[in-house]
Amino acid sequence: MDNIERLYKCYEILSEAGDKITEHVAEYKEILQAVKGTSKEKRLASQFIGNFFKHFPELSDTAIDAQFDLCEDDDTQIRRQAIKDLPKLCQGNAEATVRVGDTLAQLLILDDATELQQVNNSLLSIIKLDTKNAIAGLFQQITTGDETTRERCFKFIATKLLTMGPNVITKEIEDYIVEEVKKALQDVTADEFHLCMTILGATKLGSTITGHAELVRLATEQAELNTVDADTLVVDDEVVERFIQCATAAAPYFSKTIKSTQFVAYVCDKLLPINTWNLIATAVAQDQIQLRLLKVFAEMITYTDKLDNANERINAVYNVLLEYMPLPKLSDEDTTDVPPSFQFSHAECLLYALHTLGKKHPGNLTFIEDAEKLKDFRARLQYLARGTQGYIKKLEEALKGKSAEELKTEENQLKQTALKTTSNINVLIRDLFHSPPIFKHDIVLSWVVPKNTKLGKRHVPITFGDKGAANGNQEQEQQDKKARPSNEQKFYSPPSGKYSGKVNSNYGNNNRTRQRGGGGGGGGGGNFRNRRYNRY
């Protein structure tokens, strides 16, 4: 009898054995041995191993390892079959479910779309069979896996697991996910941190005031707002990037109840003093990194309490604002062209911050008490207003008569955002130009969707400068990269069409060495991966 016929015979014996199946250990062992045979034998073995797995607990380790061997076979068809059959090992076997979940989590890094789809399907199958133990396997890889594997696991949780509905994601399961993600936050990269906060925001924490407070607390801990004392550390690229990521994660949850004061005070004290500000990100794309910082600062400042040391902190905002409001040049007296030094997106953020703090602290705008300072400020405001109004006129002319379809083009979208930015600046200038300044107007920042959506879409900033910078990528990547923060932004500049360079906020991945399914539970944490400088 050839091997194929023998495998079918073993299958027949085991299928018909009924209550006496445990007496046929030899036949089951023959099936396990077939994983070393020909391609057809391997495919049959894959299908048969799971069918009788539960009847031979003493061979469970051998059977699991045999199935895992098939998942690593050189033949794509065999691998797909083996991955498809893995859930059979999990019926009524919690330990096997954890191990299979762990192995499938490792296989999430596969590049072949068909294989990866099968991995996803098998993971979803075992989650439906035994949700908690299947998820435990995922979190084992989050604890022990390399960065590529960890990131894929977080993305699976964010995009697939949490969409499975209340029949699968019960209160108990959601509580378990929340606790495990909180543990993971003890050692994460920037991208992983953002994914963790996205996952937590999709749970009950994202829908209650107490949950929002908890999310802000987690972001505050990650930002280490109270531990950075030396000014030399504050301007380190990694510290600034960490702050931006943490502040961005916290920003959607600030409200009249949950205040942003600690974050706002940190920016004013540590990042906005001019000597510090000019040192931020001097090596890479300074304008973009500073703009990302200003945008999240402007979003947060709406929800700050009254500040201690308000004079000093408002002055810090004022002094940086002057950097983006040049004095008029004699030769420019009658021109309405936009001077290349105007960076309107930066100016919008800082004018909004000054306006908001002025409204909260009307007696602390020290520059209005100094006649020379006030004269200088009003001259700068007037110059910026002239350039802004000229630019608004050009934008309105460019957009006039465009059809709804034409307005959807990338260039016209950028122009519409530019128009909103400059219109906001115009409104803010009108208030601040009064003597003394008034604060009667409320604006919605150009990139923020008015609240009732939890996360406002971040629109593109605008600026002016030299031609020839590289294209950025404003929209977040789809699906796989859905939860990743987008740090690359497009800049509109008429008439040259210049775009900004990319923000250098990439985080590399370690080379991967696959572990055999199991991981064994207990501890180990990050011992299986390198700790890199940019891990929070």
Secondary structure, 3 states (H helix, E strand, C coil): CCHHHHHHHHHHHHHHCHHHHHHCHHHHHHHHHHHHCCHHHHHHHHHHHHHHHHHCHHHHHHHHHHHHHHHCCCCHHHHHHHHHHHHHHHCCCHHHHHHHHHHHHHHHHCCCHHHHHHHHHHHHHHHHHCHHHHHHHHHHHHHHCCHHHHHHHHHHHHHCHHHCCCCCCCHHHHHHHHHHHHHHCCCCCHHHHHHHHHHHHCCHHHHCHHHHHHHHHHHHHHHCCCCCCCHHHHCCHHHHHHHHHHHHHHHHHCCCCCCCHHHHHHHHHHHCCHHHHCCCCCCCCHHHHHHHHHHHHHHHHCCCCCCCCHHHHHHHHHHHHHHCCCCCCHHHCCCCCCCCCCCHHHHHHHHHHHHHHHHHCHHHCHHHHCHHHHHHHHHHHHHHHHHHHHHHHHHHHHHCCCCCCHHHCHHHHHHHHHHHHHHHHHHHHHHHHCCCCCCCCCCCCCCCCCCCCCCCCCCCCECCCCCCCCCCCCCCCCHHHCCCCCCCCCCECCCCCCCCCCCCCCCCCCCCCCCCCCCCCCCCHHHHCCCCCCCC
